[in-house]
Amino acid sequence: MRLMLFQRDDCRLCDLAIDVLAQARAPEFSSVFIDDDAALEARYGERVPVLREDESGRELNWPFDADALREFLGN
């Protein structure tokens, strides 16, 4: 499972999402900052933070809590 967290620099909601990932003991994830990428900005600009499972393309939009994250991860 390859997870990516789409986020922005200096984003309080993104920091909260990272805390939820830690709380739920999520597997390692990559941080993808959308600030300087026009295509990512267009896709995720108003939705960040967004957690994406790369293989399936499934996405979990904020807000989410540890229970929703565990369900998303299939735990």
N, C-alpha and C positions, 0 to 999 in steps of 0.2 A: 504494500500500500504506500503510495507516494502522495503526501499531503502538501498543499501549498496554501499559505495564508496571504491573500492579497490585502495590502494595507498601504497607508500613507505615512510619511514622516510626521512626527509630532501629532499623532492621532490618539486621543484619549480612549476612544472606543476600541481601537486596535490594541492598546495596552490591556484593556479589560478582557478582550478576546484571548490574548496570550495568557492571562491569569486563569481563564476558564480552561484553556488547553492544559495548563500545568495541573490544575485541580483535578481534571478528569484523567490525568496521566496518559494523555494522547501520545501516540508515537511521534517520532521526530517529524518535523515539518520544515519546509523552506519558506522563508519570507520573501515575498515579491512586492516590491514597492512600485506603485503605479504612477507616481508623481511625474516622471519624465518620459512616459511612454504614452503617446497619443491614443493608440489602439486600446491599451489597458484602461486608460482614463475614460475613454468612451464607454467601455463595457462595464467597468466597476466603479466609476467615479462617485456615484451617490449611494452605492451599496456597501462600501468597505466598512468593516472588515468582512471578507468572504473566505471561507475555508473550502478548498476544492480538492476532491480526490481525483487525481490525474487519470488513472486507468479507466474509470467509469465516466468521468466528467461530471459527477454529482457535485452539487455545491450546497453549502450550508451558509445561509445569510444571517448576519447579525440582526437582532439579538438572539443569542443562544446561551443556554446554561449547560452545566456539566452533564445533566441527564440527556438533553437533546443531542449533545455531542457524542455521548456514548451510544445512543441509538443510531446516529449517523454512521458511527464507526463499526456498528454491529456488535457491540460489547454488551 
